[in-house]
Amino acid sequence: MLTSLPTLDALLHAHAPHLGSDAAGYRHHAYRVANFYWLLAPGDAEALEKLCIAVAFHDLGIWTARTFDYLPPSRVLARNHLQAIGKPAWQEDVDAMIDHHHRIRRMPPDRDASVETFRRADWIDVSNGVLRFGLSRDVVHEVRVRFPDAGFHRRLLQFTLQRLYRHPFSPLPMMRW
């Protein structure tokens, strides 16, 4: 199990002021998604580094841009970070993982497998393990016990209800077909 990811922790620490009281919940969500991804498709050190960057930023725009239409600001944060660390070649992969992580249908087979794996990993967590994409109940439970919810899903429900109230005809702008 991935329990210490220095890149992920450093990025989350840098954005802790934006996350405020949601920092622990977001960190645990990020670690759950990272673990589910790695269980579905383990890779090399470069793949893990890309994963850490994508998972750190994938929902962060909710807090930094204060919007539930957060995919564009999350992608900008990731792009800026990749430029700052001299990894612009990773931009396409990381950007696609963030942009498609709420896609309902599976990615087309001609797309990079990392995008589909990231989508599945996030859906495992968002669905509280109802969707498992081949992972066992025990494995999903183990990850969820190690990284408890810490109010993350309740907070997402609050954001969803606020968005529904303000934009009843566009309650979930991050969803993709």
C-alpha positions in Angstrom: 0.0 0.0 0.0 1.2 3.5 -0.8 1.4 5.3 2.5 4.1 7.9 1.9 4.1 9.9 -1.3 6.5 12.9 -0.8 5.4 14.6 -4.0 1.8 14.3 -3.2 2.3 15.4 0.4 4.4 18.5 -0.7 1.8 19.6 -3.2 -1.1 19.2 -0.7 1.0 21.0 1.9 1.5 23.9 -0.5 -2.3 24.2 -1.0 -3.3 23.6 2.6 -4.4 27.2 3.1 -6.9 26.8 0.3 -8.1 23.4 1.6 -8.5 24.7 5.2 -10.5 22.3 7.4 -11.0 20.0 4.3 -7.2 19.3 4.1 -7.3 15.9 5.9 -10.3 14.7 3.9 -8.8 15.7 0.6 -5.4 14.2 1.5 -7.1 10.9 2.3 -9.2 11.0 -0.9 -6.0 11.6 -2.9 -4.2 8.7 -1.2 -7.2 6.4 -1.7 -7.3 7.3 -5.5 -3.5 6.8 -5.7 -3.7 3.4 -4.1 -6.7 2.2 -6.2 -4.8 3.4 -9.3 -1.6 1.6 -8.3 -3.5 -1.6 -7.4 -5.2 -1.5 -10.9 -2.0 -0.7 -12.8 1.3 -0.5 -11.0 4.1 1.1 -12.9 7.5 2.6 -12.7 8.8 5.6 -10.8 7.9 8.1 -13.5 4.3 6.8 -13.6 4.1 7.2 -9.9 5.3 10.7 -10.0 2.8 11.6 -12.7 0.1 9.9 -10.7 1.0 12.0 -7.6 0.8 15.2 -9.6 -2.6 14.3 -11.2 -4.1 13.1 -8.0 -3.0 16.2 -6.1 -4.6 18.6 -8.5 -7.6 16.6 -9.8 -10.2 18.2 -7.5 -8.2 21.0 -6.1 -9.9 23.7 -8.2 -12.9 23.3 -6.0 -11.0 25.0 -3.2 -8.5 27.2 -5.1 -11.0 28.7 -7.5 -14.0 28.3 -5.2 -16.1 26.6 -7.8 -17.8 23.3 -8.4 -16.9 23.8 -12.1 -13.4 22.9 -11.1 -11.9 20.9 -13.9 -10.5 23.9 -15.8 -8.8 25.5 -12.8 -7.5 22.1 -11.6 -5.9 21.6 -15.0 -4.3 25.0 -14.9 -2.8 24.4 -11.5 -1.3 21.1 -12.8 0.0 22.7 -16.0 1.6 25.5 -14.0 3.2 23.0 -11.7 4.6 20.9 -14.5 6.1 24.0 -16.2 7.6 25.0 -12.8 9.3 21.6 -12.3 10.5 21.3 -16.0 8.1 18.5 -16.9 6.0 20.0 -19.7 6.2 16.7 -21.6 3.9 15.2 -18.9 1.2 17.9 -19.4 -0.9 15.9 -21.9 -1.1 12.8 -19.7 -1.7 14.7 -16.5 -4.2 17.0 -18.1 -6.2 14.1 -19.6 -6.3 12.3 -16.3 -7.7 15.3 -14.6 -10.1 16.3 -17.4 -11.7 12.8 -17.8 -11.7 11.5 -14.2 -15.5 12.0 -13.9 -16.3 10.5 -17.3 -19.2 8.2 -17.0 -18.3 5.9 -19.9 -15.0 4.2 -20.3 -12.3 5.9 -22.3 -11.9 4.9 -25.9 -9.3 2.2 -26.4 -7.0 4.5 -28.4 -6.5 6.7 -25.4 -3.6 6.3 -22.9 -4.5 3.5 -20.4 -3.5 5.8 -17.5 -6.5 8.0 -18.2 -8.9 5.1 -17.9 -7.1 3.7 -14.8 -7.3 7.2 -13.1 -11.0 7.4 -14.0 -11.7 4.0 -12.4 -9.6 4.8 -9.3 -11.6 7.9 -8.7 -14.9 6.2 -9.3 -13.9 3.5 -6.8 -13.5 6.1 -4.1 -16.4 8.4 -5.1 -18.7 5.4 -5.0 -17.4 4.3 -1.6 -16.3 1.0 -3.1 -19.6 0.1 -4.8 -17.7 0.2 -8.1 -14.5 -1.8 -7.8 -13.4 -2.6 -11.4 -12.0 -5.9 -10.4 -10.5 -5.0 -7.0 -11.7 -7.2 -4.1 -13.9 -5.8 -1.4 -11.2 -6.6 1.1 -8.5 -4.6 -0.7 -10.8 -1.6 -1.1 -11.8 -1.9 2.5 -8.1 -2.0 3.6 -7.4 1.2 1.7 -10.4 2.9 3.1 -9.5 1.9 6.6 -5.9 3.2 6.2 -7.2 6.5 4.7 -10.6 7.2 6.3 -13.1 9.5 4.7 -12.5 12.4 7.2 -15.7 14.1 6.0 -14.7 14.2 2.4 -17.8 12.7 0.9 -20.1 14.8 3.2 -18.2 17.9 1.9 -18.8 16.9 -1.7 -22.5 16.4 -1.0 -22.6 20.0 0.5 -20.9 21.4 -2.6 -23.3 19.4 -4.8 -26.3 20.8 -3.0 -25.0 24.3 -3.1 -24.4 24.0 -6.8 -27.8 22.5 -7.4 -29.4 25.4 -5.6 -27.5 28.0 -7.6 -27.5 26.2 -10.9 -30.4 23.8 -11.0 -30.0 23.1 -14.7 -26.2 22.5 -14.4 -25.7 20.8 -11.0 -22.6 18.7 -12.0 -20.5 20.6 -14.6 -17.6 18.3 -14.1 -19.4 15.2 -15.4 -18.4 14.0 -18.8 -19.9 11.3 -21.1 
